């Protein structure tokens, strides 16, 4: 199983941590410098979620992002869900007993869009 750090390295993206106390930012991707910066004070699951989300921005052009912010954020969330599911399913011998609701609770995924993406990515990964 690949870690978020190794996936960043494989994509030529540096991963750095910053002191996010007192800021609203939990993470960011700088396309020009190919760097993902993550709040060092997040718990392990939140760091993983944030890294995978920011990886989802690697192909977004800044101008396109400005015009289509919501779409880009959904794409980044799908990337996060894909990688989290891939990690989770690697731990299962029998995926037929996988419960997507438990998965969503574990990672605090709460929206209907999250649910739809979890289901779509799950079926895409097991086929």
LUMLUM-344986 format. One line per field, with one value per atom (N, C-alpha, C): residue number from 1; atom name; x, y, z. Coordinates in pm, whole numbers, plus 50000, padded with zeros to 5 digits. Atoms other than C-alpha are relative to their C-alpha. Example, Ala and Ser with C-alpha at 12.3 -4.5 7.8 and 13.67 -1.06 7.14 Angstrom:
# residues 2
n <- [1  1  1  2  2  2]
atom <- [N  CA  C  N  CA  C]
X <- [50089  51230  50090  49918  51367  49923]
Y <- [49881  49550  50120  49881  49894  50109]
Z <- [50000  50780  50000  49994  50714  50073]
***
This chain:
# residues 127
n <- [1  1  1  2  2  2  3  3  3  4  4  4  5  5  5  6  6  6  7  7  7  8  8  8  9  9  9  10  10  10  11  11  11  12  12  12  13  13  13  14  14  14  15  15  15  16  16  16  17  17  17  18  18  18  19  19  19  20  20  20  21  21  21  22  22  22  23  23  23  24  24  24  25  25  25  26  26  26  27  27  27  28  28  28  29  29  29  30  30  30  31  31  31  32  32  32  33  33  33  34  34  34  35  35  35  36  36  36  37  37  37  38  38  38  39  39  39  40  40  40  41  41  41  42  42  42  43  43  43  44  44  44  45  45  45  46  46  46  47  47  47  48  48  48  49  49  49  50  50  50  51  51  51  52  52  52  53  53  53  54  54  54  55  55  55  56  56  56  57  57  57  58  58  58  59  59  59  60  60  60  61  61  61  62  62  62  63  63  63  64  64  64  65  65  65  66  66  66  67  67  67  68  68  68  69  69  69  70  70  70  71  71  71  72  72  72  73  73  73  74  74  74  75  75  75  76  76  76  77  77  77  78  78  78  79  79  79  80  80  80  81  81  81  82  82  82  83  83  83  84  84  84  85  85  85  86  86  86  87  87  87  88  88  88  89  89  89  90  90  90  91  91  91  92  92  92  93  93  93  94  94  94  95  95  95  96  96  96  97  97  97  98  98  98  99  99  99  100  100  100  101  101  101  102  102  102  103  103  103  104  104  104  105  105  105  106  106  106  107  107  107  108  108  108  109  109  109  110  110  110  111  111  111  112  112  112  113  113  113  114  114  114  115  115  115  116  116  116  117  117  117  118  118  118  119  119  119  120  120  120  121  121  121  122  122  122  123  123  123  124  124  124  125  125  125  126  126  126  127  127  127]
atom <- [N  CA  C  N  CA  C  N  CA  C  N  CA  C  N  CA  C  N  CA  C  N  CA  C  N  CA  C  N  CA  C  N  CA  C  N  CA  C  N  CA  C  N  CA  C  N  CA  C  N  CA  C  N  CA  C  N  CA  C  N  CA  C  N  CA  C  N  CA  C  N  CA  C  N  CA  C  N  CA  C  N  CA  C  N  CA  C  N  CA  C  N  CA  C  N  CA  C  N  CA  C  N  CA  C  N  CA  C  N  CA  C  N  CA  C  N  CA  C  N  CA  C  N  CA  C  N  CA  C  N  CA  C  N  CA  C  N  CA  C  N  CA  C  N  CA  C  N  CA  C  N  CA  C  N  CA  C  N  CA  C  N  CA  C  N  CA  C  N  CA  C  N  CA  C  N  CA  C  N  CA  C  N  CA  C  N  CA  C  N  CA  C  N  CA  C  N  CA  C  N  CA  C  N  CA  C  N  CA  C  N  CA  C  N  CA  C  N  CA  C  N  CA  C  N  CA  C  N  CA  C  N  CA  C  N  CA  C  N  CA  C  N  CA  C  N  CA  C  N  CA  C  N  CA  C  N  CA  C  N  CA  C  N  CA  C  N  CA  C  N  CA  C  N  CA  C  N  CA  C  N  CA  C  N  CA  C  N  CA  C  N  CA  C  N  CA  C  N  CA  C  N  CA  C  N  CA  C  N  CA  C  N  CA  C  N  CA  C  N  CA  C  N  CA  C  N  CA  C  N  CA  C  N  CA  C  N  CA  C  N  CA  C  N  CA  C  N  CA  C  N  CA  C  N  CA  C  N  CA  C  N  CA  C  N  CA  C  N  CA  C  N  CA  C  N  CA  C  N  CA  C  N  CA  C  N  CA  C  N  CA  C  N  CA  C  N  CA  C  N  CA  C  N  CA  C  N  CA  C  N  CA  C  N  CA  C  N  CA  C  N  CA  C  N  CA  C  N  CA  C  N  CA  C  N  CA  C  N  CA  C  N  CA  C]
X <- [50084  50000  50089  49922  50133  49947  50036  50135  49974  50019  50022  50134  49868  50386  50065  49938  50501  49926  50076  50221  50042  49949  50336  50136  49866  50696  49993  50016  50586  49953  50051  50413  50091  49905  50716  49954  50054  50537  50064  49943  50715  49888  50097  50521  50068  49946  50585  49889  50097  50417  50024  49989  50342  49917  50074  50213  49871  50128  49846  49917  50074  49745  49976  50032  49568  49967  50039  49490  49878  50114  49187  50045  49950  49406  50050  49953  49455  50100  49908  49645  49984  50006  49724  50096  49913  49877  50051  49938  50122  50047  49971  50123  50134  49877  50409  50124  49883  50648  49983  50029  50486  50020  49989  50445  49860  50120  50166  50045  49972  50169  49881  50104  49972  50024  49995  49893  50054  49936  50122  49918  50078  49866  49871  50115  49601  50028  49978  49547  50035  49950  49675  49897  50103  49343  49974  50023  49292  50116  49884  49647  49987  50014  49585  49891  50110  49252  50046  49958  49409  50104  49898  49710  49933  50068  49487  49913  50081  49254  50089  49912  49541  50063  49951  49678  49900  50104  49346  50006  49986  49442  50120  49874  49766  49981  50022  49612  49914  50084  49408  50084  49939  49516  49943  50051  49492  49886  50105  49281  49870  50117  49046  49939  50047  49024  49919  50072  48920  49861  50131  48635  49910  50075  48529  50039  49951  48622  49925  50080  48334  50028  49973  48398  50138  49864  48770  50003  50004  48695  49934  50064  48461  50097  49900  48732  50106  49899  48982  49943  50064  48735  49990  50007  48688  50137  49864  49066  50026  49982  49071  49924  50083  48787  50057  49941  48949  50119  49880  49279  49967  50040  49114  49935  50065  48897  50102  49897  49194  50080  49930  49383  49914  50093  49080  49979  50030  49004  50121  49879  49366  50007  50000  49300  49898  50111  48996  50032  49989  49013  49874  50128  48644  49927  50062  48513  49848  50146  48159  49937  50054  48119  50035  49964  48246  49872  50115  48004  50041  49958  48033  49960  50042  47845  50103  49895  48105  50126  49886  48375  49979  50031  48204  50008  49993  48171  50146  49858  48538  50072  49931  48650  49917  50087  48370  49960  50051  48233  49848  50139  47887  49904  50091  47748  49945  50057  47529  50099  49899  47803  50108  49902  48052  49947  50060  47813  50000  50003  47768  50140  49862  48144  50055  49953  48215  49946  50061  47973  50062  49943  48104  50145  49860  48469  50014  49997  48401  49976  50030  48239  50106  49892  48511  50125  49881  48782  49983  50016  48628  49972  50024  48546  50126]
Y <- [49883  50000  50124  49876  50341  50102  49896  50620  50131  49870  50975  50066  49943  51081  49939  50064  50824  50034  49960  50919  50141  49867  51281  49990  50016  51177  49943  50062  50960  50101  49897  51264  50123  49889  51489  50121  49892  51692  49993  49993  51803  50018  49990  51771  50066  49928  52020  50024  49976  52092  50140  49866  52430  50008  49976  52562  50071  49946  52612  50060  49939  52735  50147  49860  53066  50034  49976  53022  49915  50080  52891  49894  50091  52698  49870  50132  52325  49943  50048  52275  50079  49931  52411  49933  50051  52312  50117  49898  52538  49931  50067  52422  50044  49947  52649  49932  50057  52503  49851  50141  52156  49961  50020  52171  49992  50006  52059  50035  49959  52230  49961  50054  52070  50049  49960  52194  49884  50105  51993  49960  50028  52007  49923  50085  51801  49859  50140  51445  49920  50079  51163  49983  50017  51099  50131  49870  51471  50036  49974  51502  49920  50087  51208  50053  49946  51351  50126  49874  51691  49978  50028  51551  49946  50058  51341  50104  49895  51636  50094  49907  51867  49935  50071  51600  50011  49987  51632  50132  49871  51988  50005  49993  51894  50031  49973  51915  50124  49881  52230  50123  49874  52544  50110  49897  52847  50085  49921  53043  49920  50088  52749  49987  50012  52710  50123  49877  53073  50003  49998  53028  49885  50122  52681  49941  50039  52667  49879  50108  52441  49867  50121  52191  49943  50044  52177  49942  50052  52126  49862  50132  51836  49897  50091  51681  49965  50025  51717  49909  50089  51558  49858  50134  51268  49932  50055  51220  49951  50037  51214  49870  50118  50961  49878  50112  50744  49940  50050  50720  49942  50055  50670  49863  50130  50390  49895  50094  50230  49947  50041  50226  49905  50079  50090  49861  50129  49816  49908  50083  49698  49922  50067  49598  49887  50095  49383  49876  50124  49016  49977  50020  49014  50133  49868  49348  49994  50011  49212  50043  49958  49299  50147  49858  49657  50081  49915  49912  50145  49865  50249  50104  49904  50424  50005  50002  50311  50074  49931  50434  50151  49856  50773  50056  49955  50799  50011  50001  50709  50126  49886  50991  50128  49882  51234  50060  49958  51249  50008  49980  51396  50043  49946  51536  49891  50092  51368  49979  50013  51439  49902  50095  51253  49858  50134  50957  49947  50043  50944  49964  50028  50962  49875  50121  50694  49877  50114  50457  49980  50010  50535  49951  50039  50503  49857  50136  50185  49900  50094  50011  50005  49991  50141  49924  50069  49996  49848  50145  49654  49929  50065  49593  49976]
Z <- [50000  50000  50000  50009  49904  50100  49905  50158  49925  50066  50081  49964  50025  50107  49876  50116  49852  49871  50119  49611  49958  50033  49633  49932  50057  49567  49859  50131  49275  49895  50090  49124  49993  50004  49177  50080  49917  49444  50137  49865  49760  50100  49892  50083  50119  49885  50361  50100  49893  50692  50056  49944  50846  50129  49877  51176  49963  50042  51097  50112  49888  51440  49970  50023  51410  49855  50139  51041  49968  50047  50854  49901  50102  50612  50061  49957  50661  49901  50102  50340  49872  50129  49997  49902  50106  49667  49920  50082  49488  49872  50127  49126  49942  50059  49016  50061  49932  49275  50032  49978  49290  50147  49856  49668  50061  49917  49897  50142  49862  50237  50086  49912  50522  50143  49860  50873  50084  49920  51102  50122  49880  51384  49973  50031  51204  50051  49963  51327  49874  50113  51105  49889  50103  50927  49926  50064  50861  49908  50087  50723  49871  50116  50493  49906  50081  50375  49927  50058  50313  49891  50103  50123  49875  50116  49897  49930  50061  49842  49918  50070  49749  49876  50120  49511  49885  50102  49330  49925  50068  49236  49906  50075  49058  49852  50142  48711  49976  50016  48777  49967  50038  48599  50091  49909  48833  49941  50064  48583  49992  50004  48533  50140  49862  48911  50041  49965  48952  49941  50068  48703  50043  49971  48819  50136  49868  49186  50056  49941  49299  49930  50076  49020  50036  49964  49103  50140  49863  49472  50005  50007  49391  49942  50057  49171  50103  49897  49455  50109  49903  49698  49946  50060  49456  50005  49991  49446  50142  49859  49827  50030  49974  49843  49931  50074  49577  50076  49932  49764  50138  49870  50105  49984  50026  49964  49958  50045  49792  50120  49878  50123  50083  49917  50309  49941  50064  50058  49996  49994  50063  50131  49870  50426  50008  49996  50342  49917  50076  50241  49916  50066  50146  49996  50011  50017  49996  50004  49999  50133  49870  50368  50031  49982  50319  50019  49970  50467  49973  50037  50297  50104  49897  50578  50112  49898  50832  49950  50061  50593  50006  49999  50565  50142  49861  50942  50046  49961  50991  49953  50057  50763  50001  49984  50853  49865  50130  50499  50015  49960  50539  49890  50101  50215  49908  50099  49956  49885  50104  49703  50044  49947  49927  49987  50006  49948  49857  50140  49571  49951  50045  49513  50066  49931  49775  49927  50069  49602  49861  50134  49252  50003  49992  49352  50052  49947  49551  49886  50109  49253  49891  50098  49022  50044  49948  49246  50008  49984  49293  49868  50130  48926  49925]
***
